[in-house]
Amino acid sequence: MTEETIKQILKFRDDRDWKQFHNPKDLAISISLEASELLEVFQWSGEDVSNEGKQERIKEELADVVNYCVLMADACGLDLDVIVQEKIRENNGKYPVEKAKGKSDKYNKL
C-alpha cells in the first residue's frame, strides 16, 4: 500500500470529521466485523475453497478490513510499514525456511 493510498483513507475520514469516533476499541471491533463479512463469502461453501465467482465480494470486504487497519494504525500512532517489517523479521525467526517450507505447523511444532 502506498503512502498516497493511506493519505486518501485518512482524508476521507477527516473530510467527514469521523476521527472523533475512531478510538482503538471501536476500530478493533470494526476490523473484526469486516473480517467476519469476508468469512461470510465462504460460508456454507463446503469443500469449495476457491475464490471463483466470489472475487467482487472478496475485494469489497478485504478493502474494508484494510481501510480499518489503516485507521487503527493511525489511531495508535503506528507506522504500518514499520510494524509489518518487524513482523516479517519475527516470522522469519519463528519459521526458518529449512524447517517450515511446505509445512503448515505452528513454529513451536517445527
N, C-alpha and C positions, 0 to 999 in steps of 0.2 A: 504494500500500500504506500502510495506516495505521500509526501508532506502536503501536497496540494489537495489530495483527497481528504486527508484529515482536517485541513483547514475548512474545506467545504462542509464537512459534517458539523464542525463546531460553529461555523457561520449560520448554517440552517437553524441550529439550536439557539444561537444568540439573537438572530433576527426575530425570533418568536418569544424571546425572554423566558425560555424554558430552563435555563441553568439553575434557577431557584428551586426547581423540582428535582434536580438531578443529584441527589445525595448517594453515597456509595451503597447503602442498603437497598434503596429502590432501584438503582441501576443493576445491582446483582440480581434482584428479583426479575427485572426485565430481561436480563441475559438468559436466565433460566427459563422464563416463559417462552421466549423466542426460540430457544434451543428445543423446547418441547414441541413447538409448532413444526420445527424441522423434523423431529422424530415422527410426528403425525403423518408426514408424507409417506412414510414406510409402514405405518400401522396397518395391520391385517394383511400384509403382503405375503405372509407365509414364507415359502422358500425363495421368493423373488427378492433378491438383494441388490438388484441393479437400479440404476437411475433412469432407465429407459422410460420415456413418457412422463417423467416427473421433473424434468430439468427446470421448467419455469417456476414451479413451486419451490424447488430447492434453491434456486437463485434468489428468490424473494426472501425466503426465511433466513438463508445464510447471510444475506446483506443486512437484515435486521440484527442478527447476532453480532456481526462485525461492527455495525454502527454503535450498538450499545457498548461494545468493548472499548471502542474509541472514547466514548463519553465517560465510561468508568475510569479509564486511564487518566483522562483529563481531570476528573473529579478527585482522583487520588494523587495527582501531581506526578504521575509516572510517564516515562517515555516508552512507548510501545516498542520501538526498535531496540532500546537498551534491554528491556525485560525479556523480549523474545530471544535476543542474542545470549543473554545469561542462561536462559532455559535450554537453549541448544547446547551450550557448553556443558551444563549439568547433565543433560541427557546423554551426551557423548561419553561422559564418565560412567554413567549408570549402564549404558548399553553399548559397550565396545563392539565394533563390527565383528571381530573374531568370535565373540560369544553370542551375539544377538542376531546375526544375519539369517534370515529365513525363519526366525522363531517369533512366536507371539508371547513368550513367557515374560513375566514381570522380572525386573532387574534382580530381585533377591532370589529368583529361581533359576537364573542362568548358570 
